[in-house]
Amino acid sequence: MTNTKVGQTKVEGTKTWNDDNATDRPEMIQVDLLQNGTVIATQEVSKAADWKYEFKDLAAYDANGVAYKYEVKEQAVAGYESKVSGT
């Protein structure tokens, strides 16, 4: 008999622009979700959705019961630098 740690988690956030409401801001960007450093999903984030994103129903642990590390990275947006903050 083997007991395996199980559980789910989610990663959510909001894109914040630091550009004084520039008129050339894109209508949509793409955000990658990484699990232990590997891209596992990509989501479009748009003004229409208030720049919010959510990846849900994610496995919290691997088959050995070790917690996965999740992080998000924004794909390059011309004319902007990206910075991720928060946990």
N, C-alpha and C positions, 0 to 999 in steps of 0.2 A: 504494500500500500504506500502511495506517495501523496503527500499533501503539497499542493502548489499554491503559492500566493497569487491571488487574482484580484482584479479591480480595473476600473476604468477611470479615465481622467479627461480633461479637455484643456485646450489652449485657446485663449481668446484675447483680443486686444483691439486697439483703435489706432489708426494711422493719424499722426499729428503732423501738420505742415507748418514749417517755420519760414514763411515766404511772404508775409504781409498780404495774403490773399492774391497772389500773383495771377494774372489773367491767362498765363500760358500753362497753368497747372493741368496735368492730364486728368481725364474723366475717370480713369481706371488704372490700377497698378496690380501687380501680382506678388503674392506673398508665398514663400515656400515654407513648409513645415518639415523640420529635420528631426529624426529620431536617432539618437546616438551618432549624429553627424551626417546621416544619409537622408536625402530628400525623399519623403514618402507621400507628400501631397502638395498640391499648389492650389491656391484659391485667388479668384479675382476679388479685389476690394475696390469699391467705387464710392463716388460722392453720393449716389442715390441711396446707398446703404449707410450713410453717415460715416464712411471710412472704417466701419467695424468689420472684424473677421472672427470666425470661431471654427475650430476644428474639434469635433466632439466624438465620443465613443472610442477613445484611444485606449489601447492596452496600457496599463500602468506598469506592468512587470513582464519580463521575458519568461521563458519556460523554466528558468532556474530560480525565479522569484526575485531577480535583480531589477530594481526600478529603472525604467527607460529615462533618458534625458531628452526632453523636447525643447526645441528652440525655433524661432521664426526668423527668416531673413527675407528682406524685401528684394525683389529683382531690381536691377538697375533702372533708374528713371533719369533720362537725359536732363542735364542741367542741375541735378540735385545730388547731395550726399546723403547716405542712409545711416541712421544711428538707432540701435535697438536698446531700449531701457526697460527695466522691470524684470520680474521673475516669472 
